[in-house]
Amino acid sequence: MLTKTVRSRFSHEVGEKVEGCTILEKRVVIPPNDAERRRGVYDYEVEVPPAPMVEKARSQRAGARRTTPATPDSFTRATPEEQGSGVIRRIPSR
């Protein structure tokens, strides 16, 4: 089990999720002060979920250019070869 410490100005309880990780332990660094309307500062020891396998993504990235056409829902920029036109059109000034 991997753990890390997350510092936050928001009060959470053990078992809740912070940054996608489950809180295992809560420590108060600076207590809240209602008279000064100041929030507290808390350190949370959280359990880090296992990282997804990245080896497959790296090998695909190192491979050839994209061979499938872009879908309308895709927001990846096209390379100059995929755009087909090397001409930059400029709008004349008024």
PATIKOL-382540 format. One line per 5 residues: number of its first residue (from 1); their letters; for each residue y, x, z of N, C-alpha, C, CB. Coordinates in steps of 0.02 Angstrom, whole numbers, plus 50000, padded with zeros to 5 digits. Glycine has a CB too. Layout:
REM residues N
NUM	a	Y,X,Z,Y,X,Z,Y,X,Z,Y,X,Z; ... $
//
This chain:
REM residues 94
1	mltkt	49941,50043,50000,50000,50000,50000,50062,50045,50000,50000,49952,50062; 50106,50034,49953,50169,50071,49949,50223,50031,49983,50188,50086,49876; 50267,50066,50019,50323,50032,50052,50387,50069,50035,50313,50029,50129; 50443,50034,50043,50508,50064,50036,50556,50028,50082,50533,50061,49962; 50614,50058,50093,50665,50028,50136,50721,50000,50093,50694,50080,50187 $
6	vrsrf	50740,49938,50107,50793,49904,50070,50848,49887,50120,50767,49841,50033; 50910,49905,50106,50966,49888,50150,51002,49828,50120,51015,49949,50159; 51019,49780,50164,51050,49719,50140,51099,49693,50192,50997,49665,50125; 51150,49657,50169,51198,49625,50214,51179,49553,50229,51268,49627,50183; 51122,49531,50202,51099,49463,50212,51040,49463,50260,51081,49430,50145 $
11	shevg	51037,49414,50304,50984,49410,50353,50924,49373,50323,51008,49374,50417; 50867,49406,50322,50804,49376,50300,50754,49385,50356,50778,49409,50234; 50699,49350,50352,50647,49355,50403,50585,49388,50374,50630,49285,50431; 50542,49413,50418,50479,49446,50397,50437,49395,50358,50440,49473,50459; 50410,49416,50302,50370,49373,50259,50408,49347,50199,50345,49315,50299 $
16	ekveg	50475,49348,50202,50515,49326,50144,50515,49380,50091,50588,49309,50165; 50542,49364,50033,50546,49411,49978,50617,49437,49970,50522,49379,49912; 50624,49503,49960,50688,49536,49946,50676,49582,49887,50716,49575,50008; 50715,49574,49833,50707,49615,49772,50635,49614,49746,50729,49687,49786; 50602,49557,49753,50535,49549,49727,50481,49580,49771,50531,49579,49660 $
21	ctile	50499,49604,49831,50452,49635,49877,50447,49594,49941,50473,49708,49893; 50390,49596,49974,50379,49558,50036,50403,49599,50096,50305,49539,50043; 50442,49568,50140,50468,49602,50199,50412,49610,50251,50528,49563,50230; 50403,49672,50274,50354,49686,50326,50387,49696,50394,50314,49748,50307; 50448,49724,50394,50482,49739,50457,50557,49734,50446,50463,49810,50482 $
26	krvvi	50593,49710,50498,50665,49702,50495,50698,49742,50551,50685,49626,50500; 50751,49781,50534,50789,49818,50584,50863,49803,50575,50776,49895,50578; 50899,49793,50630,50970,49780,50627,51006,49847,50631,50993,49732,50685; 51045,49864,50579,51084,49926,50578,51151,49913,50611,51093,49952,50505; 51187,49861,50590,51250,49840,50620,51244,49766,50635,51312,49856,50572 $
31	ppnda	51251,49746,50697,51245,49675,50713,51304,49635,50686,51239,49665,50789; 51293,49572,50669,51348,49530,50644,51397,49516,50701,51321,49464,50614; 51461,49507,50683,51513,49492,50732,51550,49430,50708,51562,49553,50742; 51535,49373,50738,51566,49310,50717,51641,49309,50731,51533,49251,50752; 51664,49342,50783,51735,49342,50800,51777,49375,50744,51747,49378,50867 $
36	errrg	51749,49427,50713,51783,49461,50659,51761,49436,50590,51772,49537,50663; 51717,49386,50590,51689,49358,50528,51658,49413,50486,51744,49321,50488; 51618,49455,50519,51586,49512,50485,51511,49501,50483,51604,49579,50520; 51481,49510,50426,51409,49506,50420,51377,49568,50450,51388,49497,50346; 51314,49562,50466,51276,49619,50490,51247,49658,50432,51221,49598,50537 $
41	vydye	51219,49716,50448,51184,49757,50398,51113,49765,50423,51220,49827,50387; 51065,49754,50379,50995,49754,50398,50955,49801,50353,50966,49684,50395; 50907,49836,50382,50858,49875,50344,50792,49837,50345,50850,49947,50373; 50762,49830,50287,50698,49797,50281,50646,49845,50255,50703,49734,50235; 50590,49852,50289,50533,49889,50263,50493,49839,50223,50490,49922,50321 $
46	vevpp	50485,49852,50157,50454,49803,50113,50393,49833,50079,50504,49778,50062; 50347,49790,50062,50287,49810,50025,50303,49806,49951,50226,49765,50043; 50293,49861,49916,50308,49864,49844,50247,49841,49805,50330,49936,49823; 50254,49793,49759,50197,49772,49719,50175,49829,49672,50213,49708,49679; 50112,49832,49654,50090,49885,49609,50126,49882,49542,50014,49881,49598 $
51	apmve	50143,49941,49517,50180,49945,49453,50132,49929,49396,50211,50015,49443; 50157,49895,49344,50115,49881,49285,50099,49945,49248,50149,49830,49238; 50045,49944,49211,50025,50003,49172,50077,50015,49117,49954,49994,49142; 50106,50074,49117,50158,50090,49067,50132,50136,49013,50217,50122,49101; 50071,50161,49019,50044,50207,48969,50038,50173,48901,49976,50233,48991 $
56	karsq	50017,50110,48899,50008,50074,48836,50076,50065,48802,49975,50006,48847; 50128,50048,48839,50195,50038,48811,50222,50104,48783,50242,50010,48863; 50210,50158,48818,50235,50223,48794,50200,50243,48729,50224,50277,48847; 50135,50231,48724,50100,50251,48663,50123,50208,48604,50024,50244,48673; 50139,50145,48616,50164,50102,48561,50233,50124,48539,50165,50029,48582 $
61	ragar	50275,50145,48587,50343,50166,48571,50343,50229,48529,50383,50176,48635; 50294,50273,48543,50291,50336,48506,50262,50327,48437,50250,50386,48546; 50234,50270,48423,50201,50257,48359,50250,50244,48303,50155,50198,48365; 50225,50213,48250,50266,50199,48191,50317,50145,48204,50221,50179,48133; 50362,50136,48155,50413,50084,48161,50381,50016,48166,50461,50086,48101 $
66	rttpa	50421,49968,48185,50396,49899,48191,50375,49875,48122,50451,49853,48221; 50316,49845,48120,50290,49821,48056,50296,49745,48050,50217,49842,48047; 50303,49710,48106,50310,49637,48103,50383,49618,48096,50278,49604,48165; 50398,49566,48060,50468,49546,48054,50494,49518,48120,50476,49493,47999; 50559,49524,48131,50590,49500,48193,50590,49424,48194,50662,49527,48200 $
71	tpdsf	50578,49396,48252,50580,49323,48259,50651,49302,48277,50529,49299,48313; 50669,49239,48267,50737,49217,48285,50753,49224,48359,50746,49145,48264; 50701,49224,48403,50712,49231,48474,50718,49304,48496,50656,49198,48512; 50710,49351,48449,50711,49422,48466,50783,49447,48468,50669,49463,48417; 50800,49486,48518,50867,49513,48524,50868,49589,48514,50896,49495,48591 $
76	tratp	50816,49617,48482,50813,49688,48469,50853,49703,48406,50740,49712,48461; 50895,49755,48410,50934,49773,48351,50889,49801,48296,50988,49824,48369; 50907,49788,48234,50870,49814,48178,50894,49884,48162,50877,49768,48116; 50847,49925,48139,50865,49993,48117,50898,49988,48049,50801,50040,48114; 50934,50040,48027,50966,50037,47961,50917,50023,47905,51002,50102,47947 $
81	eeqgs	50854,50048,47911,50805,50035,47859,50786,49961,47857,50742,50078,47870; 50783,49930,47916,50766,49859,47920,50824,49815,47895,50747,49840,47991; 50885,49838,47903,50943,49800,47880,50946,49798,47805,51008,49828,47909; 50925,49852,47772,50922,49852,47700,50986,49874,47666,50903,49786,47676; 51042,49865,47695,51105,49882,47664,51138,49937,47704,51152,49821,47657 $
86	gvirr	51159,49990,47670,51193,50045,47703,51269,50039,47696,51169,50111,47675; 51293,49983,47670,51364,49975,47657,51398,49945,47719,51376,49929,47595; 51453,49975,47740,51493,49947,47795,51553,49913,47763,51515,50002,47847; 51560,49849,47774,51617,49812,47745,51673,49810,47796,51596,49740,47724; 51732,49826,47774,51790,49825,47818,51835,49767,47800,51829,49892,47813 $
91	ipsr	51864,49737,47851,51910,49681,47841,51980,49710,47832,51908,49630,47900; 52015,49691,47778,52083,49719,47767,52132,49696,47822,52109,49699,47696; 52180,49739,47837,52230,49720,47887,52277,49667,47858,52270,49782,47911; 52309,49630,47901,52353,49576,47878,52422,49599,47869,52352,49518,47926 $
//
